Amino acid sequence: QSSHLAEFQIRLGDSLYSQKKFSQARESYLVVVNEYPQSEFIEDCLYGVAYTYLSEEKFGSAADYYNELLTKFPFSQYILDATFQLGECYLDLSRYEEARENFQRVITNYPQASLASHAQYEIGWCYFEQKRFTEANEAFNKVIRSYAESKWIDDSLLGCSRLKKIIQFIKRPAPPVIGIK
C-alpha cells in the first residue's frame, strides 16, 4: 500500500515538474521523503527536490538536498549529475572553492563523461571569479587540450582570449609618475 502511494507521489511530482510547477512538484516529492522514509523512491525524490530548487534558482536549498542525496546515497544513480549540479549551485552562491571541489570530483571520478569537459570549463570560471586569472587561463586551456570534441572548446577559446588581455594589462609596466609643482 505505502509503496503504491509513494510511487504515485513521485509520478505526480514528475508530471508537475514537466509542467514547470516546481513548488508543487517539490511538495509531492517531499511527501515521499517525509512520510515514506523507507521507500525505494527516496533517492529519486531527494534528487527531484534538489532539481526543483535548482530550476527556481534557489541554489542554497538545492545544494542542501544535493548534499543530502550524496551523503545518504554515495553510490546513487544520480551521483554524476548531482555532483556537477552541486558545483553549479556553489558557483552561483560564490562559494568557489566548494564549486571547484565538486567539478574536480566529476573530472576525477568520471573522466570520460560528457560532463567532465563542462566541469573543467566551470573550474576556469571559478578561478576567473576569484580573479585568479593565470589559473583560469590554465583551466580553459585544459578544456582545449584534453577534450577535443567538447562543445565547451569555443567558450574556452574565448575565455583564454579575454584572459590574455587581462593578464597583459595586469603585467604592463606602470606609467611614470609625473610630479606636480
N, C-alpha and C positions, 0 to 999 in steps of 0.2 A: 504494500500500500504506500508506504513512505517513499519507496524508490520511484513509484509511478508519479507521485506528487512532485518529487524533486526533478524528475525528468520533464514533467510538464512545465515547471518553473523555468528551467534552463531553455526549453524550446520557446517559451513565451518571451524570455529575455532576448534570445537571438532574433526573434521576429520584431520585437520593439526596437532593437538596435538597428536592424536593417531599415527600419522606418525613421531612423535618426532620432528616436525618442530615448535619448541616452539615460536620463534620470529614471524613467520608468523601467527601462531595461535593467539598470543597476538595482532598483528595488526588487525586481524579480530574481536576479542573481543572489542578492543578499538574503532573500527568504531561504534559499538553499544553504548558504553559508551559516546562517544563524539558527535555523530550525532543523536542519538535517546535516549536522556536522560530520556524520559518519558516511555520508552519501558518496557514491563513486563519482559524483559530479562536482565535488568541492574544488578540485583543481581547475576545471573549466570555468566555474563560477568566479573564483578569485581572479583568473585572467580576464574574464568578462567585466568584472567590476573595475579592474585597473584600466581596461581599454575604454570603458565608458568615460572614466575621468580624463583619460588622455584625449579622447575625442572632444571633450569640453574644455580642453586646455587647463585643467585643474591638476597641474603637474605634481604638486606636493602629495595630494591624495592618491594620484596614480602611482607615484613612487612607493608610497606606503603599501599598497596592495601588490605591486610587483615584488617588493621585498618580502612580503608575507608569503607569496606564492613560491619564490625561490628558496625561502627558508624551510617551509613545510614540505616542499616537493623538489628536492635538489636534483632529481632525475626527471623532472617534468617534461612532457612533450612540448611544452612552451618555453623551455629554458633559453633557447637561442633568441627568439623574438622578445621574451620578457627581459633578458639581459640587455639587449640592444635598446629596447624602449625605455628601460630604466636609465640607461645612459642618456637618452634623449631628454627624459624628464629632468635629470640633473643638469644637463646643458641649459635647458630653458630656465632652470632655477638659479643659474650662475654658480652652480656647485661643480666647478670644472675638474677638480681632482677626482671626485667620485664619478663624474661622467667619463673621464678618461679611463679610469679603472674598469668600468663596465665595458666600454668599447674595446679595450685591450683584452678583456676576458673573451669577448666574441672572437677576436682575431686569433688568440692563443688556442682556444678550445675548438673553434670551427674555421680553420684557415681556408677551407675550400668553399665555405658557404658564400652565397652571393652577398650576404650582409657584411662580410669581412671587409670588402673594399669600402663600403659605406662607413663602416666603423672607423677605418683608417682615415678617411676623409674627415669625419667628425672629430677625431683626435686633433687634426690640424686646426679645426675651428676652436677647440678648447684652448689650444696654445695661443691662437690668434686673439681670442677674447681676453686672455691674460697678458697680452702684449709681449708674449714670448715668441717674437717673430722668427728667429732663426729656427727654433724647434717646430714652429708651424710650417715653415718652408720645407723642412726635412720630412714632416708628416705628409704634406701634399705630394712631395717628390716620391715618397714611398708608394703612394697610390699609383703614380705613373709607372714606376719601375716594377712593382710587384703584381699589379692587376691590369694587365694589358687589355683585357676585354671589358673592363669595368665601364659602366655608364658614368662613373664619377671622374673619369680622366679629364674631360673638358673643364669641369668645375675646378679640379685640382690644378690644371694648367693656368687657369685664370687666377686662382689663389696664389700660385707661385709668381705670376707676373706682377700682381699687386704687391706682394711681399718684397719682391726685388726692389721696387721703387721705394717702399717704406724703409727697407734696410739701407739702401743707398742714401736716402735722406738723413737717416739717423747717423750714419758714419761720415757724412760730409764734414769738412773742416768748418769750424765756427768762423763767422765773418770777423774781420778785425774790429776791435773796439776803437771808435773814434772819440777822442777826448773833446769835451765841451768846455769852452773858455768862458 
